[in-house]
Amino acid sequence: MSLGKLSIALLSVLLSVLFFSIACSSDSEETPAPLARPGEEIPEAITITIGALTDQTGISSSALQYIDMALEDTVNYYNEKNLIPGVKLEIVKYDTVYDTSKFLTGYEYLLKKKGADVIINFLPPGVPILKSRADRDEMPVFTMTANVEPGELDGSYMYCLALSPTYEAYTFLNWIADNDPDFPEDRPALIGGAAYTEGYSDILFGAAEEYCKAHPDQYKWVEDYQSDFKMIWDFELEGLKDCDYIFTPSPPMSFVKSYREAGYDAKILWTEIHTVFTGMFDKDKLDLWDEMDGSYFLLTSGWYNDDNDPVIETVNKVLEEAHSESEAEKIRNSGGSYRTVMRAGMICEIIKETVERVGAENFSSEALAETANSWSFSYGDIEDFCTFTDTKRFSQNYYVVFEVEVDPSNPHSWQYITRASPDPIPQVTDPHG
């Protein structure tokens, strides 16, 4: 495999963490294990099997290590706290080696050989490959990414725990125009982007341009550039030099460094996919934090340092119970991948609600899908922060905006990502909205 193709494949899997949708309930409390009456035996817990399609030895294995870790830590947390009484959660994995020909093989292995009750897909190619098979089998598949238009999964058995790139673009641009104190007052803001060729940015850029056309008084879309893997950016920098805002590639390091060294000062707009790379900002003398000062992140919930975020409270609790203080610091420094605890917890909560509704002994994939079809997650006072319905298959309904504020006196650079929107902002689903 050529360097270019390998790098693009790795980019695709990194986009799967984009994800970081909302999940575990922050008010789940430890449930005492059942006690037997005199002369009775304690009933044996029923095992519910979660099958995971992942990559443990292929080109994306290093990128997935913290995602795998987050799933394992979350399941262990639910088991140890007995959060689903009468149930033991078990994970079985299939190593796809990031080979698209192995996705259906892995699906069949997890379903038929290992008896999976629900399947998680970590990798982008899994969505188009698995959708029709999951629908035929009526088997719920929870995916960590879906680089498709919002309506393409409607009513299917493919439940996307991530966000829609289309709605992400609409929501971000809507918020910036109303809230950025540096937004131009006497002219439309100039905006554009550069990316490697992959499904996510293609949808994001198209939606952003659509929003600009719907609001010509606020924005003018300058240009977007998409190319195969490259380390040297030239005409892209020149084409975006006058922008007020730009979207950047994933990984972003070489582009951002080159853009700043060329003397250009547009505010950088980043989304969940870019949080994977914040752990690299201090490496190899990149010092990329200084280049990012004042830029915005659109996230699905809080960051590790967000003390008032109920979801992050759970993420940090799981992290700190599973790892030492030094290990936890290393994981936070690695970037946003471990926040997959949120999505793993989402699945555990849907399993929990299903068990409460039908009983552990009657749990089935069909019952799980029925629960998912009317599932909602409360985030503080917001009751519908994330939802699925009979048709809706992207869970996200709200976002949180963060800003990079560099503080050289703080040795924990991951804490430079700070909340910019006091409250979650509703998702915008119409470019004219």
N, C-alpha and C positions, 0 to 999 in steps of 0.2 A: 504494500500500500504506500503511495507517495505521501510525502510530508503534508502536502496540501489537503489531500483527501482525509488523511488521518486527523489532521487538525480540525477540519470541518466536522468530522464525526464526533470528535471530542467536544466541539462547540455545541453540537446538538444535544449531547447528553447533559452538558452543564446547564443548558436552558431548561432541563427538566426540573431543576430546583427552583425555579421560578415560581419560583413558585411559592411555596410557603404560604398556603392558604390556612384559614383558621381551623382550629380543631378543639383540643380537649377542654372540657368544661372546668373552669377554675374552682368550682365549688364541690367537685367530687371529693368525698371524704372516705377515709378508710372504713370498710365494712367488716365487722367482726366475723371470723369464720364460724360456720354453723356448729352448734353444739348438739350432741346426741342426747336423747332422753335415756334414762336408765334401761339397760337391756337392748338398746338400739345401736346400730353402727352409724357413724357419720357417713352420709351419702358421698360417694366418690364424685369429684367434679367432672363435668362433661367438658371434653376438649373441643374447642373451636379453632380450626386451622386456617391461618392466614398464609396464603401462597404469594411469594414475592418474585417477580421477574426482575432480575438485577444483572449487574456485571461485576463479577468478582475477580476475573483474571484477564479481561480484555482491555482495550485502549482507554476505557472510561473508568476503570476500577478505582484508581486513585481519587477521582472526582467524586465517586459515590461512597467513599468510606464513611463520611460523617452522616450521610443519609441513611445508610444501613445501620450505623450505630444508633441514630435517633429512633429508628423503628424498634430495634431491640431493647433500648432503654425504656421506651414507652410501654411496650408489652410487659416487660419485667415489672415496671412500676404498677401497672394494673393488676398483675398477678400477686405481687407482694402485698399490696394494699387491699387485696380482695375486693376490688371496686366493682366486679361483676360476680356477685355471689353465685356459687354453684358452677362456675365456669373457670376453666384454665385456658388461656390463650397460648397458641403455639405457632411459631413461624417456621415455614419451610421455604427454602430458596431454590431458584433455578438460575444457574449462571449462563446467561445468553452469550457471553464473550463479545457482546455488542455485534452479534451476527444476526441480521434481520431474518435469515432463514430459520433461526432457532426460536423465534417468538411463539409460533404456533406449537412447535414441539414442546417448548417449556410450558405453555398453557395446558396442553394435554397431559403432560407429566404431573403438573401440580394438581390438576383436577381429578384425573383418573388413577394415577399411581399413589398420590399422597392425600387424596381426599380433601382438597382445599375447599373450604366453605365460602371463601371470598378471595379474590386475587387483587394484588396491587401491582401496577405497572410503573416502573421508575423511568422508563426510557421513551423518548419521543416517537420512534417508529412504531411502538406498540399500539398506538391509537388506531390508525387506519388498518393495521394488520389484524387486530383482535376484535374490532367492533362488530363485524358481521357474525363472527363465531360466538361472541358473548351474547348477542341478540338471539341467535338460534338456540343456544343452550339455556337462555334466561339466567345467565350467570353474571352477577354483579362484578364489574371490574372497576376498581378505583384507580384512576391514573393521576400521576403527579404533573402531567403536562398535557396540553392538547393544542397544538398549533393549527387550529382550524377556525373557521368562522363560527360565531356563537350558535347559530341554529343547526349546525351539522350533527350535533349529538342529541338533539331534542328527542325525548322519549326513548332513548336507547338504554342499554345496560352498561354503558360507559359513563361513569360518574367522575367528572373532572374536579379534583380538589384544588386546582389552581385557578387562575383568573383568565379572562379573555383578553388577548392583546388588543382587540378592537376597542372594547370598553375601557381598557387601561389608558389608551391614547386619548379618548374623548374626555375621561375624567381628569387626567393630568392637565391637559390644556385648559380645560374649564377652570380648574382651581388656580392655575398660574395667572390667568388673565384677571381674576378677581382678588388675588391675595399677594402676589409678588410686589413688594414696594418698588422694585426696579423696572416694572413693566412699562414700556414706552407709553407716554400719554398723548403724543401728537401724531402718531403714525402706527400702522400695524407692526407688530413684532415679527422679525425675520427668524424663521426656524427651519432646520433641516437635519440631516442625519447621515451617518456612515455606519456600515455594518458588514460583517462577513455574510456570505450567501447562506441563509438558513431560513426555515419557515417562520420563525417568530418575528424577526425584524421586518420581513416582507409584509406581514399583516399589520404590525405596529405602524410602519411608515405609511402604508396605504390609508389606514384609519386617521392618522394625524393629518395627512394631506386633505382627506375628506372633511375633517373638522375645520381646517383652515379655509377651505372653499365655502363652507357654510357660515363662516364668521370673518369675511374679508376686512371688516373694520378693525378686527383684533389681530389677525395673523396673516402672514404671507409665507407660503411654503416655498423655500428657495430651491432645494434639491435634496435628493437622497442618493447615496452611493452604496452599492453592494458588490462585493468582489470575493473571489476565492482568497484563501489564506495569504496574507502579506504582512511584512514587518515594516515596510517603508510606505508611508502615505505622502503623496505629493499633490496631485491635482484635486484630491478630495479636500485637503486643507485649504487650498486656494479657493475652491468653490464655496466653502462654508465660513470663510474668514470674516464676513460682515454680519454673521448671524447674531441674534440676541440669545438664542437657545439652540442647543444641538443634542441629539441623541447620539450615543457613541457605540462602537462595537462591543461584543463580548467574546473574548477578553478585551478589556479597554485600554490596557496599560500603554502600549506603544502609540496608539492614536492620541490619547490624551496628552502624553508627554510631548509628542511632536507638535500638537496643536498649540500648546502653551509656549513651547520653545520658539514657535514661529511668531509669537507675539499676539495671538488672538485670545479674546477674553469672553467669549460667549458663556452663559451659564449652562452647565451640563445637566441634562435630565437623565436620571437613571431609574430603573425599575428593579423588581425583585431579582431578575436574572443577574444583575451586576453585583449583588451582595455576595455572590460566591467568591468574588475576587478581592474583597477588601482585605483579606488576610495577606495578599501579595503586595500591598501598597508600600510596606516598609522594607521589603526584601530587595536585594541587589541594588541598594542605594537609589531606588526609584523615587522615594520621598513624594509619592503621588498624592498624599493627603493635602499638601500645600497647593497642588494644582487643582484640587477638588473643592477648596474652601468656597463656601457660598452656594454650592450646587444642591440640587434637590433629588431626593429619592421618593418614589411612590411605592409604598409597601402595603401589604395586606393586613398587617397589624404592627405591633410594637417591635422595638429593637431590644437587645439584651439589657440595656441600661434604663429602660422605660419602667420606672417603679410603679406607675399608676395603671399599667396595662394588665388586665386579668389573664390574658393568654400568655404573655411573657412571664408572669408570675409562675404559671405552671411549667413553662419551658425551663426556667431557672431551677425550679424545685426538682424536676426530673434530672437535670444536668448535675446538680450538686449532690443528689443522693446516689447517683451512679458513678461519680468520679471524684477524685481528690481535688483540692483547691487548685493545685498547679495544673492538673489535667483540664479542669474546667476553664481556666484562664487560657490555656492553649487552644481549646475548642472555640472559645469566643473569638480569639485572635485569628482563627482560621477563616472567618467569614460567616455568612448567614446560613450555611447548609444545615447546621444542627437544629435550626428552627423548624425542620421537618417534623419535629416532635408535635407541632401543631396539627399537621395533617394526619400523622399516625394516631394522635389522640382523637381526631375526628372520626376515624374508622372505629376505634374502640368505643366511642360514645354511641355510634349507630348500632354496634353490636350489643351494647349494654341496653339500649332502649328496646331492641328487638327481644332480648331475653326477658326484660320486664313485661313486655306485652304478651308474649306467647309461652314463656317458660323455657328454661334451659333445655329440657328434654324435647321440646318441639321446635328448637331452633333449626332453620334451614336457609339455604341461599334465597329461596323464594320469599321467606318471611323477612329476610334482611333487605331485599329490594323493596318490599312493601313499606318498611320503615323508612328507608332512604327517600322514598318518593314523597314523604311529607315531613322530612327532617328539617329542623331549623336550629340555629345556634345563637344564643344570646351573648352579647358583649356589653357588659354593664347594663345600661338602660335600653340598649338597642336589641330588640327581640329577634330581628330578622337580619342580623349581620351576615350570616351565611345561610343559604337555604337550597334545598332541592325540592322539586315538585314533580307531578306526573310527567311533565315535559322538560323542565329546566334542568340542565346538566352541568352548568358551571356554578359552583357554590357561592362565589364571592358577590356581595352586594355593597360593601363599603371598603374604603381605603384610608390609610393614614399617610400624611406627607411628612417627610423628615428632611432636615437640612444638614449639610456638613459644616461644622463649626470647629476649626482647628484650634487646639489649645496645647502649645508646645510644652507647657509645664506638666501636662497629664501624661504619665508613662503608658496609659492604656488607650492606645489610639482608636480602638474600636468604639470608645465612648465619644468620639467626635461626631457620630451620627446622632443628631438630636431632633426631637419632635418639633415640627413647624406648624402643624395644624392641631390646635388644642383638642378638637373633637374629630372623630371619624367623619369622612365626607361620603355622601351617597354616590354610588356608581352612576355614571352618565351613560345611557344606552342609546341615545339618539344624537347624532352629530349636530343637529339643530337645537338641541336642548341647552 
